[in-house]
Amino acid sequence: MFFVGIDIAKKTHQAAITSDDGKLIGKTFKFSNTIDGFNLLLEKLSAVTTELSQFEIGMEATGHYWLNLYTWLTDKNFKIHVINPLQSDALRNLYIRKTKTDSVDSKIIADVIRIGQYSETQLADDKIISLRDLSRQRFYLVDMASDLKRKIITMMDRIFPEYQDFFSDMFGKTSVQVMKEYTSPEQILEIPTEKLTQLLKKASHGRFTESKAKELKELASNSFAAMLSSDMTTLLIRQMLEQIDLLEKQISEIEKIIAAQFVQFNTKLTTIPGIGTTLGATILSEIGDINRFEKPKQLIAFSGMDPSIKQSGNFVGTESHMSKRGSPFLRRAVWLAAVVAVSHDPLFKYHFQQKINSGKSYSQAMGFICHKLLNTIFAILKSGEDYNPVFPPDIDVSKLAEKAINSQS
């Protein structure tokens, strides 16, 4: 039996072939992430033996760069192991000299496969990968829109600092329409009150009348704006508002596709308070096959919400933080769901308030809720049953729903 370790990179991979006693056969070699590179790998392996069933190939799940090579090797019926980089790091740390080169890494990966001290990275099917890509793209678009909104707020602070508090939502439909048409105080003062009133009425579906228009004009006449030319700033704000319109249209389109794909999985995740279709799709696609986790703690570790422990000799750190080693998208989705859960679910409310009452900070209490939520997610994905909260016998559920939570942030 021969073991092949492949150190994955974007354009060029490094491979090492070892025998079953761990000895390196020939030199490590590079091959490009192309068809020609793949054929070179086959030539190198065939030079050792033409019996391809004698090879076990290992590679790390590094980004997405391993996927093309994996599918081509699978098509040739090779036995392939995709491992977590943390497992090869553990063996790498045993080396006295902490050498970090592609040739050494490929040999270490081959050793990991040969020794057998690893667990396979479970590969998602096409539907899960598609759902994951859509969910991640949605987060990307949302972040872009949020960044543009922050920039607009900064610019409006320069040319019309009072405007941000005039509407309850600066980026609501009515406010956005005003900024598109009349961005600066000078522009608002130039237009007749009647014209501004018509714009406000139409955009707000009749909620805002002439009094609101006069109030805005009064605000503009007394604005403490920076004494700078606002023409260029106005142009930039309007362009960014157009970009936000496009992004929100794309977000809406993606959410419709996500909803259509998510329903095919027939999961009960959305029975958990705080988890709707969008967050449910993100959580499901980032977790993949729940059966690769035997215990909830493994799922918590995968999400990166497990505590990182600092210890040296007899010293053990008393303050723990999230390790953040896992999927940032899963962490984000779980945190967002937890924020909603503590506001709408009596059981999560109860646990949150208990932590606050014991002196924990908001972040610490929310971290605890995230763990509870991941335990619940694990149970529901494993059982396929609806969310059914179990309350301690001494708790009056009706009173829990009435309690207000002091959400310290």
PEVEN-V585889 format. One record per pair of residues at least 12 apart in sequence whose C-alpha atoms are under 6 Angstrom apart, sorted by the first residue. I is the first residue (numbers start at 0). J is the second residue. D is the distance in Angstrom with one decimal. If there is no record, write none. Layout:
I,J,D ; I,J,D
This chain:
0,19,5.7 ; 0,53,4.9 ; 1,17,5.8 ; 1,18,4.8 ; 1,19,5.8 ; 1,53,6.0 ; 1,54,4.9 ; 2,16,5.7 ; 2,17,5.2 ; 2,54,5.7 ; 2,55,4.9 ; 2,56,5.9 ; 2,109,5.5 ; 3,15,5.6 ; 3,16,4.5 ; 3,56,4.6 ; 3,109,5.2 ; 4,57,5.0 ; 4,105,4.7 ; 4,106,5.8 ; 4,108,4.7 ; 4,109,3.9 ; 5,58,5.0 ; 5,105,5.0 ; 6,105,4.8 ; 9,64,5.6 ; 10,31,5.9 ; 10,32,5.2 ; 11,30,5.7 ; 11,31,4.3 ; 11,32,5.5 ; 12,29,5.6 ; 12,30,5.5 ; 13,28,5.7 ; 13,29,4.4 ; 14,27,5.6 ; 14,28,5.4 ; 14,105,5.5 ; 15,27,4.6 ; 15,105,5.4 ; 15,106,5.3 ; 27,102,5.9 ; 55,78,5.2 ; 56,79,4.7 ; 57,79,5.8 ; 57,80,4.7 ; 57,81,5.9 ; 58,81,5.2 ; 59,81,5.6 ; 59,82,5.0 ; 59,83,5.8 ; 59,84,5.5 ; 60,81,6.0 ; 60,82,6.0 ; 60,83,5.9 ; 81,119,5.8 ; 81,120,5.4 ; 82,119,5.3 ; 82,120,5.3 ; 123,287,6.0 ; 127,284,5.3 ; 130,284,6.0 ; 131,284,4.8 ; 134,281,5.4 ; 137,250,5.9 ; 144,243,5.5 ; 151,236,5.9 ; 157,224,5.8 ; 157,225,5.5 ; 158,224,5.0 ; 159,224,5.4 ; 173,202,4.9 ; 173,203,5.5 ; 179,237,5.6 ; 184,219,4.6 ; 195,212,6.0 ; 196,208,6.0 ; 196,209,5.1 ; 196,212,5.3 ; 261,280,5.9 ; 267,385,5.5 ; 270,385,5.9 ; 270,386,5.5 ; 271,386,5.5 ; 272,340,5.3 ; 273,336,4.4 ; 273,339,4.7 ; 273,340,4.8 ; 274,336,5.5 ; 278,332,5.6 ; 282,329,5.6 ; 285,329,6.0 ; 295,374,5.5 ; 295,377,6.0 ; 301,325,5.0 ; 302,325,4.6 ; 302,326,5.5 ; 302,330,5.7 ; 303,322,5.3 ; 303,323,4.0 ; 303,324,4.6 ; 303,325,4.3 ; 304,321,5.0 ; 305,321,5.5 ; 305,322,5.8 ; 306,319,5.5 ; 306,320,5.2 ; 306,321,4.6 ; 306,322,5.5 ; 307,319,5.9 ; 307,320,5.6 ; 307,321,5.8 ; 307,322,4.7 ; 337,369,5.9 ; 345,399,5.6 ; 345,400,5.4 ; 351,364,5.8 ; 361,407,5.4 ; 361,408,5.9
